[in-house]
């Protein structure tokens, strides 16, 4: 909820800033204030009316000795200047604005939605190109606003996905990783241990007489016992090297890496002692301990390892519980 509120506030600030940018008056050129019709009138006046008027003035005042020669010179000059003048006229009348619009649309296509066309304050009587530029600015403003909103929504969605993904891998009662995460993580961890040749230990843990505690004290008490086991496993393992899981019910598992046999047995004994001291209901734990051995655990290795570890756990429980049992002559030794 806090994330959504923060996102909404951030989005509101971004939209407000974008809105101010869209409304801010630009600095258009003087030619942009004239419409195409007005520019065409000015161009025709300069090209058709002004030269004859100038020639007439020169002839009337005797500044030109031969009007025919002046007319020929004018025609020759017109032919020479036809191409460059036509380009200048076309750019002045329409092509300049079209080029600016084209560049603006290209910027939008590249995702530059912050760009704006320079515009004067809005008036009551505006020509078509000026209105088109204003509409394009508002289009860019709308696209930018929607993109900002969508990015904020996408970030919030990704955050929720990460949250729910974490929930799907976590047991809600104990805070440990669940069976799904156990099944997904063990194969790559075991393969890494075999490839790098370091010890890989599996501990299967079962709460002794858990059903009797549930029946006598009730399910809330049983949940308290399970939560105590979760805390015990977290406090008894190394963060970043070991992993603890709740497999279901009162069954738990721990993966230990890079420990000799004596170290793995010390961890198992520490878990047993701490769990017995962590709950006032007399609950104890039985543990089966097994080390991955590529020679004794052919692919699929985890099935063989889990079977040997489960057999060790069964021996611990049938011997009276509250103890750890090692699955055979495990290596590596101290």
N, C-alpha and C positions, 0 to 999 in steps of 0.2 A: 504494500500500500504506500509506504514511504517512497519507494522507487518511482511508482506511478505519479505521485504528487510532485516529486522533483522534476520528472520528465515533463509534466504538464506546465510547470512554471518556466522551465527552460524553453519549451516550445512557445509559450506566450511571449517571452522576451524576444525570441528570434523572429516571430511573426510581426511584432510591433516594430522591430528594427527594419525589417523588410518593407513594411508598409510605409514607414517614414522615407526610406530610400526611393520607393516608387513615386511618392508624392513630391519629393524635393525637386524644385525647378532646376533645369539644366542651363547650359549656355550654348544655345544653337547659333549657327552662323546667320548673318543677316539674310542671305539668300533663302535660308530655310523658312523664314517668316513669310516669304512670298509663295503663292500657289503656282502651279504649272501654267495656268492661263495668264497670270500677271507677268511671269517671267517671259512667256512667249510674246506678249504685247511689248514688253521692254526691248526684247531682242529684235523684233520686227521694226520697231521705231529706230533703233540704232543702225540697222542694216539697210532699211528701205527709205526712211524719211530723212535721216541725218545726212547721208552722203549727197543726195541731190540738192538739199538745202545749202550745204556748204559750197557745192560747185556753183550754184546760182549766185550765191553771195560773192564768190571770187570773180565771176564773169561780170556781174553788174558793177563791181567797183574797179574793174580794169586790172585786176591782179593776174589775169590769165590772158596771154596774147592770142592763143589759138585754142578755142573750145574743142575742136576736133582732136587736137593732139592730147588735150587733157582727158577727153573721153576714151581715147585709145589707151592712155596710160592707166586709167581707172579699170578698164576691162582686163588689161594684162595683170594688174595688181590683184584683181578679183580672182583670176584663174590661179595665180600663185598661192594666194591665201585661202583658197576654197577649202582644202582639206583641214588645215589646222584650225581655221575659224569654225568649221562645222563641228569639229570635235569639242571645241570650247563651248559652243552654243548647246550642243547635246548634253554636255556635262552640266552646264548651268541650268538648263531647262528641266532635265529629268534624270540623267544618268548618275549624277552625284548622289541624289537621294536614293536611287535604286542600289548603288554600290554600298551606301551606308546600311540600308535595310538588309542587303545580302550578307554583309559582314556581321550584322547583329544576329541574323538567323543562323549563321555558321557558328557563332559563339554559343547560342542556345543548343545547337546540335551537339557541341562538344561538352555540354553540361555546365557552361558558365552562366548560371541563372542570375548571378548578381549584377550582370551588365545591364546598363540602361542607355537608351537613346537620349541625347540632350534635347530638352524641350523647354519652351517658355511657359510662364503661367497660363493656365487654360483660359481661353476667351470664348465669347459667345459665337463668333463667326470665324471658324477655322477652315482652312482648305483641306482637301482630301488626304494629301500626304501627311500633313501634320496630325490629322485625326488617326490615320493608320499607324503612325509612330506611337501615338499615345496608347492605342489599343494593343500594340506589340509590347509596350512597357508593362501594361497591366497583365498581359498574357505571361510575360516572364515573371512578374510578381506572383501570379497565381501558381505557376509551376514551382517556383522556389518555395512558396509557402507549403504546397503539398509535399514537396520533396523533404522539407524539414520535418513535417509531421510524420511522413512515412519512415524517415530515418529514426526518429524518436520511437515510433511504434515498433520498428524492427529491432532496435536495441533492447526495448522492453521485452519483446517476444523472445529474443535470444537469452536474456537474463532469466526469464521464466523457464525456458527450456533447460538451461543449466541447473536451475533450482529443482525442477521435477526429475531431471536425470539423476541428480544427487539423491533425491528421495527414492528413486527406483533402485538404487544400489545400497541403500542404508536401511537397517532395521530400526523402526521407530521407537521401540521400547528401550533397547540397549545402546543405540547410537553406533553400533558396529556395522561393518559391511554385511550384506545379506547373502543368501545362498546363490542368488543370481550372479552377484559379483564374485563369489568364490569360484563358481564354475567358469566364469570368463577369465579370471586372473591366473588361476593355477597353471593351465597349460603353458602360457608364455613364460611364467616365472620358472617352471620346471625346466623348460628348454634352455633358458638362459643359464640356469645352474649347471646343466650338463655341458653346455658349450664352453662355459668359463671355468668349469671344474671346481666349483665351491660347494660346500655342504648345503643341503636343502632339507629342512626338517618339517614334518607335519605332526601336529598335536591334535588329537581328537579328544574332546572333553565332554563329560556327561555329569549332570548334577545328580548326586545320589539321593534316592528316596524323594525325588521332587514331587511325584504324584501324591505321596502321603502328606507332604507339607501343604499342597494345594487343597487336599480333602479336609485337612484338619483346620487350617487357618483361613482358607478361602483364596480365590484367584488374585485379589489385590496383593496379598502377601506373596503369592507365587511370582507376581510381576516384580515385586521388590527384590526377591531373591535373584531373578534373572538380570535385573538392572545392576545389582551388586556384582554379578559375574562380569557384566560388560565393563564396569569400572575397573575391576580387578585385571582383566585382560589388557585394557588400555594402559594401566599403570605398570604392568609387568613386562611389557614388550618395548622394543626400541622403535621410535618413530622414524619412518623412512627406510627401515631395513626389514621389520617384521610386520605382519598383518594379522588382525583378529577378525573372526567372522562368527555370526550366529547362523547356524544351518537350519534351525527350526526347533520349536519347543524348547527343551532344555539341553539341546545339543550345540556345541560350539567347536570351533577349529582355530588353530593358530599356525601360521607359517613363519618359521625362523630361518634365516639365511646367514651364511658365513660364521657359523658357530661350531666348535668341536662337540663331541658327544657329552663331555662333562658340562659344557656351557648350556646345551639344550636341556639336560637333566636338571640343572640348577633353575632354569626358567620354569620348567614344569613343577618343580617342588615349590618355587616361590608362588606360582599361581595357586597351588593347592592350599598352602598355608594362609595366604592373604584372603582367599575366598572364604575359608572357614572362619577367619576373624572378622570378615566384613558383614556377616549377617547374624542376627541373634536367634535364628530359628533352627540351628543345628545342621544346616545344609552343608554337605561336603562335596568334593569333586573327585571323580576318577578320570585318569588321563592315559591315553595310549600315545606312545612316542615312536616315530619311525623316521628313518633317514632315506632319502632317495638314493638308490644304488642302480646305475645304468646296467650293471651285470645281472642284478636280481629283478629289476623292474623294466623288462623290455616294453617297447611301445605296444599299446598305450600305457605309458609309465604310471600315470596317476591312478588308474584302476588297481594296478598291483600294489602301489604304495598305500592307497586308501584301504585296501583289503588287509594288508599287514598291520597297518595302524589300528584298524577296527578290531582285529584279533587281539592286539595288545590291550586295547581298551576293555574288551570282554574279559580278559584275564584279570585285569585290575578290579573290575566290578565283582566277578565271581569270587575273588579273594577277600571280599569284604568291603571294597570301596575305599575312598579317602586315600588313594595312593596313585602313583604313576608307574606304568609298566612299559618297558622297552621292548620293541619288536625284534627280538633276536639279537645276535652279535653285531650291533650296528657300528658302522664306521662313519666318519673318521674319529679316531681316539685322540685324547689330549696330546 
